[in-house]
């Protein structure tokens, strides 16, 4: 998401725990003549070192972290008062197991086999509860549904597989 946002003229900071991912992203941004401040790290490690931001995106990360509550707390700490936070992840349902795990990894091969552990998928209620503990106001929860007929992704109310949770940090 860093590159499309930078193309829109936004000031973008991108973080990733992998040195290699940051190196590849930096090289690609340079080749595209985009100014993006990439850093190696995690929200937990960078919270005390980074400024606060108007908008924070944590997309398709929650299902990979060791401690979701701690990650949401650290990520929420990066949001300015009045700012927004967006989480996207996979729901822990039978549909997500069949579509996101079996379908995406083994049948369609969109992802390498073993990318996801279904037991680490997260229900929307769990994300919302963790955000509320961080004093984040939940603004919306929406699903992201793939339409094979149109070969496109559509935002819907159906959160059974992929979904977004949007929150706002109250003003001080």
MOJOWO-V576870 format. One record per run of one state. SS is the DSSP state (~ for helix, > for strand, _ for the rest). FROM is the first residue (numbers start at 0). TO is the last residue. Records with the same first field share a line. If there is no record, write none. Layout:
SS->FROM-TO, FROM-TO
This chain:
_->0-0, 7-10, 16-17, 31-34, 40-41, 46-51, 59-60, 64-66, 76-77, 90-92, 107-116, 120-122, 133-134, 147-150, 156-160, 169-171
~->1-6, 18-30, 42-45, 61-63, 67-75, 93-106, 117-119, 123-132
>->11-15, 35-39, 52-58, 78-89, 135-146, 151-155, 161-168
